Amino acid sequence: MGLSTAKESTPNQQDELMSAVASDDVSSTVQSETSGALFECEAGGYYWPGT
C-alpha cells in the first residue's frame, strides 16, 4: 500500500474502530485531513497519526 492510499483509508479505519466504542465513552474525536508528522514503526515502515 502506498502512502497516498494509506492516507485515504485511515479516516474510514478510524470510524470503524470508533464504532466499536460506546458513544457515551467517547469524549471527542478529531480527524485531520493533513498531518505534519509521519512516525517510523519499530519493525520498519511508517504510520500516519490521528486522534
PDBQT receptor file of N, H, CA, C and O in Angstrom, charges set to zero:
ATOM      1  N   MET A   1       0.853  -1.168   0.000  1.00  0.00    +0.000 N 
ATOM      2  CA  MET A   1       0.000   0.000   0.000  1.00  0.00    +0.000 C 
ATOM      3  C   MET A   1       0.900   1.232   0.000  1.00  0.00    +0.000 C 
ATOM      4  O   MET A   1       1.849   1.313   0.780  1.00  0.00    +0.000 OA
ATOM      5  N   GLY A   2       0.610   2.165  -0.851  1.00  0.00    +0.000 N 
ATOM      6  H   GLY A   2      -0.161   2.100  -1.485  1.00  0.00    +0.000 HD
ATOM      7  CA  GLY A   2       1.370   3.399  -0.921  1.00  0.00    +0.000 C 
ATOM      8  C   GLY A   2       0.898   4.401   0.120  1.00  0.00    +0.000 C 
ATOM      9  O   GLY A   2      -0.156   4.223   0.730  1.00  0.00    +0.000 OA
ATOM     10  N   LEU A   3       1.670   5.441   0.319  1.00  0.00    +0.000 N 
ATOM     11  H   LEU A   3       2.526   5.586  -0.177  1.00  0.00    +0.000 HD
ATOM     12  CA  LEU A   3       1.349   6.455   1.313  1.00  0.00    +0.000 C 
ATOM     13  C   LEU A   3       0.026   7.140   1.021  1.00  0.00    +0.000 C 
ATOM     14  O   LEU A   3      -0.763   7.358   1.940  1.00  0.00    +0.000 OA
ATOM     15  N   SER A   4      -0.236   7.481  -0.223  1.00  0.00    +0.000 N 
ATOM     16  H   SER A   4       0.405   7.304  -0.970  1.00  0.00    +0.000 HD
ATOM     17  CA  SER A   4      -1.488   8.172  -0.548  1.00  0.00    +0.000 C 
ATOM     18  C   SER A   4      -2.702   7.275  -0.300  1.00  0.00    +0.000 C 
ATOM     19  O   SER A   4      -3.740   7.749   0.161  1.00  0.00    +0.000 OA
ATOM     20  N   THR A   5      -2.578   5.998  -0.601  1.00  0.00    +0.000 N 
ATOM     21  H   THR A   5      -1.735   5.612  -0.976  1.00  0.00    +0.000 HD
ATOM     22  CA  THR A   5      -3.672   5.052  -0.340  1.00  0.00    +0.000 C 
ATOM     23  C   THR A   5      -3.905   4.907   1.159  1.00  0.00    +0.000 C 
ATOM     24  O   THR A   5      -5.051   4.863   1.609  1.00  0.00    +0.000 OA
ATOM     25  N   ALA A   6      -2.833   4.835   1.929  1.00  0.00    +0.000 N 
ATOM     26  H   ALA A   6      -1.902   4.872   1.564  1.00  0.00    +0.000 HD
ATOM     27  CA  ALA A   6      -2.951   4.728   3.384  1.00  0.00    +0.000 C 
ATOM     28  C   ALA A   6      -3.635   5.962   3.968  1.00  0.00    +0.000 C 
ATOM     29  O   ALA A   6      -4.485   5.845   4.850  1.00  0.00    +0.000 OA
ATOM     30  N   LYS A   7      -3.263   7.145   3.475  1.00  0.00    +0.000 N 
ATOM     31  H   LYS A   7      -2.572   7.240   2.758  1.00  0.00    +0.000 HD
ATOM     32  CA  LYS A   7      -3.890   8.374   3.964  1.00  0.00    +0.000 C 
ATOM     33  C   LYS A   7      -5.375   8.412   3.627  1.00  0.00    +0.000 C 
ATOM     34  O   LYS A   7      -6.172   8.930   4.409  1.00  0.00    +0.000 OA
ATOM     35  N   GLU A   8      -5.753   7.876   2.482  1.00  0.00    +0.000 N 
ATOM     36  H   GLU A   8      -5.106   7.456   1.847  1.00  0.00    +0.000 HD
ATOM     37  CA  GLU A   8      -7.163   7.853   2.094  1.00  0.00    +0.000 C 
ATOM     38  C   GLU A   8      -7.963   6.875   2.938  1.00  0.00    +0.000 C 
ATOM     39  O   GLU A   8      -9.123   7.145   3.252  1.00  0.00    +0.000 OA
ATOM     40  N   SER A   9      -7.375   5.748   3.311  1.00  0.00    +0.000 N 
ATOM     41  H   SER A   9      -6.434   5.529   3.056  1.00  0.00    +0.000 HD
ATOM     42  CA  SER A   9      -8.117   4.723   4.046  1.00  0.00    +0.000 C 
ATOM     43  C   SER A   9      -8.137   4.952   5.555  1.00  0.00    +0.000 C 
ATOM     44  O   SER A   9      -8.991   4.399   6.247  1.00  0.00    +0.000 OA
ATOM     45  N   THR A  10      -7.215   5.753   6.075  1.00  0.00    +0.000 N 
ATOM     46  H   THR A  10      -6.520   6.202   5.513  1.00  0.00    +0.000 HD
ATOM     47  CA  THR A  10      -7.114   5.952   7.525  1.00  0.00    +0.000 C 
ATOM     48  C   THR A  10      -8.398   6.486   8.165  1.00  0.00    +0.000 C 
ATOM     49  O   THR A  10      -8.833   5.923   9.169  1.00  0.00    +0.000 OA
ATOM     50  N   PRO A  11      -9.031   7.551   7.633  1.00  0.00    +0.000 N 
ATOM     51  CA  PRO A  11     -10.262   8.036   8.277  1.00  0.00    +0.000 C 
ATOM     52  C   PRO A  11     -11.352   6.968   8.360  1.00  0.00    +0.000 C 
ATOM     53  O   PRO A  11     -12.055   6.885   9.367  1.00  0.00    +0.000 OA
ATOM     54  N   ASN A  12     -11.501   6.155   7.323  1.00  0.00    +0.000 N 
ATOM     55  H   ASN A  12     -10.930   6.222   6.505  1.00  0.00    +0.000 HD
ATOM     56  CA  ASN A  12     -12.510   5.085   7.351  1.00  0.00    +0.000 C 
ATOM     57  C   ASN A  12     -12.177   4.049   8.419  1.00  0.00    +0.000 C 
ATOM     58  O   ASN A  12     -13.070   3.558   9.110  1.00  0.00    +0.000 OA
ATOM     59  N   GLN A  13     -10.909   3.719   8.553  1.00  0.00    +0.000 N 
ATOM     60  H   GLN A  13     -10.184   4.118   7.992  1.00  0.00    +0.000 HD
ATOM     61  CA  GLN A  13     -10.499   2.757   9.574  1.00  0.00    +0.000 C 
ATOM     62  C   GLN A  13     -10.735   3.328  10.967  1.00  0.00    +0.000 C 
ATOM     63  O   GLN A  13     -11.163   2.605  11.866  1.00  0.00    +0.000 OA
ATOM     64  N   GLN A  14     -10.462   4.613  11.155  1.00  0.00    +0.000 N 
ATOM     65  H   GLN A  14     -10.114   5.200  10.424  1.00  0.00    +0.000 HD
ATOM     66  CA  GLN A  14     -10.712   5.240  12.448  1.00  0.00    +0.000 C 
ATOM     67  C   GLN A  14     -12.204   5.228  12.772  1.00  0.00    +0.000 C 
ATOM     68  O   GLN A  14     -12.585   4.942  13.907  1.00  0.00    +0.000 OA
ATOM     69  N   ASP A  15     -13.050   5.533  11.792  1.00  0.00    +0.000 N 
ATOM     70  H   ASP A  15     -12.740   5.765  10.870  1.00  0.00    +0.000 HD
ATOM     71  CA  ASP A  15     -14.500   5.483  12.006  1.00  0.00    +0.000 C 
ATOM     72  C   ASP A  15     -14.945   4.087  12.420  1.00  0.00    +0.000 C 
ATOM     73  O   ASP A  15     -15.772   3.933  13.319  1.00  0.00    +0.000 OA
ATOM     74  N   GLU A  16     -14.397   3.076  11.763  1.00  0.00    +0.000 N 
ATOM     75  H   GLU A  16     -13.726   3.202  11.033  1.00  0.00    +0.000 HD
ATOM     76  CA  GLU A  16     -14.755   1.694  12.077  1.00  0.00    +0.000 C 
ATOM     77  C   GLU A  16     -14.345   1.339  13.506  1.00  0.00    +0.000 C 
ATOM     78  O   GLU A  16     -15.113   0.710  14.234  1.00  0.00    +0.000 OA
ATOM     79  N   LEU A  17     -13.144   1.737  13.906  1.00  0.00    +0.000 N 
ATOM     80  H   LEU A  17     -12.520   2.247  13.314  1.00  0.00    +0.000 HD
ATOM     81  CA  LEU A  17     -12.692   1.472  15.272  1.00  0.00    +0.000 C 
ATOM     82  C   LEU A  17     -13.549   2.217  16.297  1.00  0.00    +0.000 C 
ATOM     83  O   LEU A  17     -13.902   1.657  17.335  1.00  0.00    +0.000 OA
ATOM     84  N   MET A  18     -13.883   3.466  16.011  1.00  0.00    +0.000 N 
ATOM     85  H   MET A  18     -13.597   3.921  15.168  1.00  0.00    +0.000 HD
ATOM     86  CA  MET A  18     -14.696   4.245  16.948  1.00  0.00    +0.000 C 
ATOM     87  C   MET A  18     -16.101   3.674  17.092  1.00  0.00    +0.000 C 
ATOM     88  O   MET A  18     -16.717   3.815  18.149  1.00  0.00    +0.000 OA
ATOM     89  N   SER A  19     -16.611   3.038  16.056  1.00  0.00    +0.000 N 
ATOM     90  H   SER A  19     -16.111   2.923  15.198  1.00  0.00    +0.000 HD
ATOM     91  CA  SER A  19     -17.959   2.479  16.140  1.00  0.00    +0.000 C 
ATOM     92  C   SER A  19     -18.042   1.310  17.118  1.00  0.00    +0.000 C 
ATOM     93  O   SER A  19     -19.134   0.924  17.533  1.00  0.00    +0.000 OA
ATOM     94  N   ALA A  20     -16.893   0.748  17.487  1.00  0.00    +0.000 N 
ATOM     95  H   ALA A  20     -16.006   1.062  17.150  1.00  0.00    +0.000 HD
ATOM     96  CA  ALA A  20     -16.866  -0.360  18.436  1.00  0.00    +0.000 C 
ATOM     97  C   ALA A  20     -16.902   0.130  19.890  1.00  0.00    +0.000 C 
ATOM     98  O   ALA A  20     -17.034  -0.675  20.812  1.00  0.00    +0.000 OA
ATOM     99  N   VAL A  21     -16.786   1.437  20.092  1.00  0.00    +0.000 N 
ATOM    100  H   VAL A  21     -16.679   2.091  19.343  1.00  0.00    +0.000 HD
ATOM    101  CA  VAL A  21     -16.785   2.022  21.434  1.00  0.00    +0.000 C 
ATOM    102  C   VAL A  21     -18.131   2.707  21.654  1.00  0.00    +0.000 C 
ATOM    103  O   VAL A  21     -18.632   3.408  20.775  1.00  0.00    +0.000 OA
ATOM    104  N   ALA A  22     -18.703   2.499  22.820  1.00  0.00    +0.000 N 
ATOM    105  H   ALA A  22     -18.296   1.929  23.534  1.00  0.00    +0.000 HD
ATOM    106  CA  ALA A  22     -19.983   3.140  23.135  1.00  0.00    +0.000 C 
ATOM    107  C   ALA A  22     -19.830   4.657  23.058  1.00  0.00    +0.000 C 
ATOM    108  O   ALA A  22     -18.856   5.204  23.576  1.00  0.00    +0.000 OA
ATOM    109  N   SER A  23     -20.781   5.346  22.417  1.00  0.00    +0.000 N 
ATOM    110  H   SER A  23     -21.572   4.901  21.996  1.00  0.00    +0.000 HD
ATOM    111  CA  SER A  23     -20.670   6.791  22.218  1.00  0.00    +0.000 C 
ATOM    112  C   SER A  23     -20.575   7.549  23.538  1.00  0.00    +0.000 C 
ATOM    113  O   SER A  23     -19.969   8.619  23.585  1.00  0.00    +0.000 OA
ATOM    114  N   ASP A  24     -21.161   7.014  24.614  1.00  0.00    +0.000 N 
ATOM    115  H   ASP A  24     -21.652   6.144  24.576  1.00  0.00    +0.000 HD
ATOM    116  CA  ASP A  24     -21.058   7.653  25.928  1.00  0.00    +0.000 C 
ATOM    117  C   ASP A  24     -19.633   7.625  26.476  1.00  0.00    +0.000 C 
ATOM    118  O   ASP A  24     -19.295   8.416  27.357  1.00  0.00    +0.000 OA
ATOM    119  N   ASP A  25     -18.798   6.726  25.966  1.00  0.00    +0.000 N 
ATOM    120  H   ASP A  25     -19.072   6.084  25.250  1.00  0.00    +0.000 HD
ATOM    121  CA  ASP A  25     -17.419   6.593  26.432  1.00  0.00    +0.000 C 
ATOM    122  C   ASP A  25     -16.427   7.413  25.612  1.00  0.00    +0.000 C 
ATOM    123  O   ASP A  25     -15.230   7.405  25.903  1.00  0.00    +0.000 OA
ATOM    124  N   VAL A  26     -16.909   8.120  24.593  1.00  0.00    +0.000 N 
ATOM    125  H   VAL A  26     -17.881   8.127  24.357  1.00  0.00    +0.000 HD
ATOM    126  CA  VAL A  26     -16.033   8.917  23.730  1.00  0.00    +0.000 C 
ATOM    127  C   VAL A  26     -16.212  10.386  24.086  1.00  0.00    +0.000 C 
ATOM    128  O   VAL A  26     -17.317  10.922  23.996  1.00  0.00    +0.000 OA
ATOM    129  N   SER A  27     -15.116  11.042  24.493  1.00  0.00    +0.000 N 
ATOM    130  H   SER A  27     -14.219  10.607  24.566  1.00  0.00    +0.000 HD
ATOM    131  CA  SER A  27     -15.220  12.456  24.859  1.00  0.00    +0.000 C 
ATOM    132  C   SER A  27     -15.166  13.356  23.626  1.00  0.00    +0.000 C 
ATOM    133  O   SER A  27     -15.903  14.338  23.546  1.00  0.00    +0.000 OA
ATOM    134  N   SER A  28     -14.290  13.026  22.655  1.00  0.00    +0.000 N 
ATOM    135  H   SER A  28     -13.691  12.228  22.721  1.00  0.00    +0.000 HD
ATOM    136  CA  SER A  28     -14.211  13.804  21.429  1.00  0.00    +0.000 C 
ATOM    137  C   SER A  28     -13.388  13.041  20.398  1.00  0.00    +0.000 C 
ATOM    138  O   SER A  28     -12.626  12.135  20.734  1.00  0.00    +0.000 OA
ATOM    139  N   THR A  29     -13.556  13.424  19.152  1.00  0.00    +0.000 N 
ATOM    140  H   THR A  29     -14.175  14.161  18.879  1.00  0.00    +0.000 HD
ATOM    141  CA  THR A  29     -12.764  12.844  18.072  1.00  0.00    +0.000 C 
ATOM    142  C   THR A  29     -12.372  13.960  17.117  1.00  0.00    +0.000 C 
ATOM    143  O   THR A  29     -13.114  14.923  16.924  1.00  0.00    +0.000 OA
ATOM    144  N   VAL A  30     -11.205  13.815  16.530  1.00  0.00    +0.000 N 
ATOM    145  H   VAL A  30     -10.603  13.033  16.686  1.00  0.00    +0.000 HD
ATOM    146  CA  VAL A  30     -10.721  14.779  15.545  1.00  0.00    +0.000 C 
ATOM    147  C   VAL A  30     -10.041  13.983  14.445  1.00  0.00    +0.000 C 
ATOM    148  O   VAL A  30      -9.130  13.199  14.712  1.00  0.00    +0.000 OA
ATOM    149  N   GLN A  31     -10.476  14.180  13.223  1.00  0.00    +0.000 N 
ATOM    150  H   GLN A  31     -11.216  14.817  13.006  1.00  0.00    +0.000 HD
ATOM    151  CA  GLN A  31      -9.825  13.560  12.077  1.00  0.00    +0.000 C 
ATOM    152  C   GLN A  31      -9.318  14.673  11.181  1.00  0.00    +0.000 C 
ATOM    153  O   GLN A  31     -10.093  15.460  10.638  1.00  0.00    +0.000 OA
ATOM    154  N   SER A  32      -8.017  14.724  11.039  1.00  0.00    +0.000 N 
ATOM    155  H   SER A  32      -7.387  14.085  11.480  1.00  0.00    +0.000 HD
ATOM    156  CA  SER A  32      -7.375  15.771  10.264  1.00  0.00    +0.000 C 
ATOM    157  C   SER A  32      -7.153  15.312   8.828  1.00  0.00    +0.000 C 
ATOM    158  O   SER A  32      -6.828  14.152   8.576  1.00  0.00    +0.000 OA
ATOM    159  N   GLU A  33      -7.330  16.227   7.907  1.00  0.00    +0.000 N 
ATOM    160  H   GLU A  33      -7.594  17.169   8.112  1.00  0.00    +0.000 HD
ATOM    161  CA  GLU A  33      -7.056  15.930   6.504  1.00  0.00    +0.000 C 
ATOM    162  C   GLU A  33      -5.564  15.981   6.216  1.00  0.00    +0.000 C 
ATOM    163  O   GLU A  33      -5.094  15.440   5.215  1.00  0.00    +0.000 OA
ATOM    164  N   THR A  34      -4.826  16.635   7.103  1.00  0.00    +0.000 N 
ATOM    165  H   THR A  34      -5.208  17.074   7.916  1.00  0.00    +0.000 HD
ATOM    166  CA  THR A  34      -3.380  16.757   6.921  1.00  0.00    +0.000 C 
ATOM    167  C   THR A  34      -2.682  16.410   8.231  1.00  0.00    +0.000 C 
ATOM    168  O   THR A  34      -3.292  16.470   9.298  1.00  0.00    +0.000 OA
ATOM    169  N   SER A  35      -1.456  16.062   8.154  1.00  0.00    +0.000 N 
ATOM    170  H   SER A  35      -0.960  16.013   7.286  1.00  0.00    +0.000 HD
ATOM    171  CA  SER A  35      -0.654  15.764   9.331  1.00  0.00    +0.000 C 
ATOM    172  C   SER A  35       0.770  16.215   9.049  1.00  0.00    +0.000 C 
ATOM    173  O   SER A  35       1.301  16.005   7.959  1.00  0.00    +0.000 OA
ATOM    174  N   GLY A  36       1.375  16.837  10.047  1.00  0.00    +0.000 N 
ATOM    175  H   GLY A  36       0.943  17.008  10.932  1.00  0.00    +0.000 HD
ATOM    176  CA  GLY A  36       2.751  17.271   9.888  1.00  0.00    +0.000 C 
ATOM    177  C   GLY A  36       3.742  16.208  10.307  1.00  0.00    +0.000 C 
ATOM    178  O   GLY A  36       4.950  16.447  10.307  1.00  0.00    +0.000 OA
ATOM    179  N   ALA A  37       3.243  15.033  10.667  1.00  0.00    +0.000 N 
ATOM    180  H   ALA A  37       2.262  14.839  10.667  1.00  0.00    +0.000 HD
ATOM    181  CA  ALA A  37       4.134  14.000  11.192  1.00  0.00    +0.000 C 
ATOM    182  C   ALA A  37       3.882  12.658  10.528  1.00  0.00    +0.000 C 
ATOM    183  O   ALA A  37       2.746  12.309  10.204  1.00  0.00    +0.000 OA
ATOM    184  N   LEU A  38       4.940  11.927  10.335  1.00  0.00    +0.000 N 
ATOM    185  H   LEU A  38       5.862  12.211  10.598  1.00  0.00    +0.000 HD
ATOM    186  CA  LEU A  38       4.893  10.560   9.848  1.00  0.00    +0.000 C 
ATOM    187  C   LEU A  38       5.878   9.805  10.725  1.00  0.00    +0.000 C 
ATOM    188  O   LEU A  38       7.082  10.049  10.653  1.00  0.00    +0.000 OA
ATOM    189  N   PHE A  39       5.382   8.889  11.555  1.00  0.00    +0.000 N 
ATOM    190  H   PHE A  39       4.404   8.690  11.614  1.00  0.00    +0.000 HD
ATOM    191  CA  PHE A  39       6.214   8.214  12.541  1.00  0.00    +0.000 C 
ATOM    192  C   PHE A  39       6.709   6.870  12.033  1.00  0.00    +0.000 C 
ATOM    193  O   PHE A  39       5.972   6.131  11.381  1.00  0.00    +0.000 OA
ATOM    194  N   GLU A  40       7.953   6.562  12.335  1.00  0.00    +0.000 N 
ATOM    195  H   GLU A  40       8.552   7.162  12.865  1.00  0.00    +0.000 HD
ATOM    196  CA  GLU A  40       8.548   5.298  11.930  1.00  0.00    +0.000 C 
ATOM    197  C   GLU A  40       8.159   4.206  12.918  1.00  0.00    +0.000 C 
ATOM    198  O   GLU A  40       8.191   4.423  14.130  1.00  0.00    +0.000 OA
ATOM    199  N   CYS A  41       7.791   3.036  12.408  1.00  0.00    +0.000 N 
ATOM    200  H   CYS A  41       7.764   2.860  11.424  1.00  0.00    +0.000 HD
ATOM    201  CA  CYS A  41       7.456   1.883  13.241  1.00  0.00    +0.000 C 
ATOM    202  C   CYS A  41       8.738   1.140  13.620  1.00  0.00    +0.000 C 
ATOM    203  O   CYS A  41       9.733   1.193  12.898  1.00  0.00    +0.000 OA
ATOM    204  N   GLU A  42       8.702   0.447  14.760  1.00  0.00    +0.000 N 
ATOM    205  H   GLU A  42       7.894   0.404  15.347  1.00  0.00    +0.000 HD
ATOM    206  CA  GLU A  42       9.860  -0.315  15.210  1.00  0.00    +0.000 C 
ATOM    207  C   GLU A  42      10.306  -1.361  14.201  1.00  0.00    +0.000 C 
ATOM    208  O   GLU A  42      11.502  -1.539  13.970  1.00  0.00    +0.000 OA
ATOM    209  N   ALA A  43       9.347  -2.052  13.601  1.00  0.00    +0.000 N 
ATOM    210  H   ALA A  43       8.375  -1.907  13.788  1.00  0.00    +0.000 HD
ATOM    211  CA  ALA A  43       9.664  -3.149  12.686  1.00  0.00    +0.000 C 
ATOM    212  C   ALA A  43       9.859  -2.669  11.251  1.00  0.00    +0.000 C 
ATOM    213  O   ALA A  43       9.891  -3.479  10.324  1.00  0.00    +0.000 OA
ATOM    214  N   GLY A  44       9.987  -1.372  11.066  1.00  0.00    +0.000 N 
ATOM    215  H   GLY A  44       9.961  -0.715  11.818  1.00  0.00    +0.000 HD
ATOM    216  CA  GLY A  44      10.101  -0.825   9.712  1.00  0.00    +0.000 C 
ATOM    217  C   GLY A  44       8.763  -0.292   9.250  1.00  0.00    +0.000 C 
ATOM    218  O   GLY A  44       7.721  -0.669   9.787  1.00  0.00    +0.000 OA
ATOM    219  N   GLY A  45       8.783   0.557   8.284  1.00  0.00    +0.000 N 
ATOM    220  H   GLY A  45       9.629   0.863   7.848  1.00  0.00    +0.000 HD
ATOM    221  CA  GLY A  45       7.565   1.170   7.788  1.00  0.00    +0.000 C 
ATOM    222  C   GLY A  45       7.238   2.427   8.586  1.00  0.00    +0.000 C 
ATOM    223  O   GLY A  45       8.009   2.841   9.452  1.00  0.00    +0.000 OA
ATOM    224  N   TYR A  46       6.092   3.029   8.288  1.00  0.00    +0.000 N 
ATOM    225  H   TYR A  46       5.466   2.692   7.584  1.00  0.00    +0.000 HD
ATOM    226  CA  TYR A  46       5.701   4.282   8.910  1.00  0.00    +0.000 C 
ATOM    227  C   TYR A  46       4.214   4.272   9.206  1.00  0.00    +0.000 C 
ATOM    228  O   TYR A  46       3.454   3.518   8.599  1.00  0.00    +0.000 OA
ATOM    229  N   TYR A  47       3.801   5.123  10.153  1.00  0.00    +0.000 N 
ATOM    230  H   TYR A  47       4.418   5.736  10.646  1.00  0.00    +0.000 HD
ATOM    231  CA  TYR A  47       2.358   5.305  10.357  1.00  0.00    +0.000 C 
ATOM    232  C   TYR A  47       2.044   6.776  10.445  1.00  0.00    +0.000 C 
ATOM    233  O   TYR A  47       2.863   7.585  10.881  1.00  0.00    +0.000 OA
ATOM    234  N   TRP A  48       0.837   7.106  10.020  1.00  0.00    +0.000 N 
ATOM    235  H   TRP A  48       0.172   6.449   9.666  1.00  0.00    +0.000 HD
ATOM    236  CA  TRP A  48       0.336   8.460   9.994  1.00  0.00    +0.000 C 
ATOM    237  C   TRP A  48      -0.624   8.593  11.174  1.00  0.00    +0.000 C 
ATOM    238  O   TRP A  48      -1.657   7.923  11.199  1.00  0.00    +0.000 OA
ATOM    239  N   PRO A  49      -0.305   9.448  12.159  1.00  0.00    +0.000 N 
ATOM    240  CA  PRO A  49      -1.101   9.508  13.381  1.00  0.00    +0.000 C 
ATOM    241  C   PRO A  49      -2.444  10.218  13.184  1.00  0.00    +0.000 C 
ATOM    242  O   PRO A  49      -2.595  11.046  12.286  1.00  0.00    +0.000 OA
ATOM    243  N   GLY A  50      -3.383   9.889  14.011  1.00  0.00    +0.000 N 
ATOM    244  H   GLY A  50      -3.260   9.216  14.741  1.00  0.00    +0.000 HD
ATOM    245  CA  GLY A  50      -4.665  10.543  14.083  1.00  0.00    +0.000 C 
ATOM    246  C   GLY A  50      -5.125  10.517  15.524  1.00  0.00    +0.000 C 
ATOM    247  O   GLY A  50      -4.560   9.779  16.332  1.00  0.00    +0.000 OA
ATOM    248  N   THR A  51      -6.114  11.283  15.866  1.00  0.00    +0.000 N 
ATOM    249  H   THR A  51      -6.574  11.882  15.210  1.00  0.00    +0.000 HD
ATOM    250  CA  THR A  51      -6.623  11.269  17.243  1.00  0.00    +0.000 C 
ATOM    251  C   THR A  51      -8.095  11.011  17.242  1.00  0.00    +0.000 C 
ATOM    252  O   THR A  51      -8.713  10.960  18.306  1.00  0.00    +0.000 OA
TER     253      THR A  51
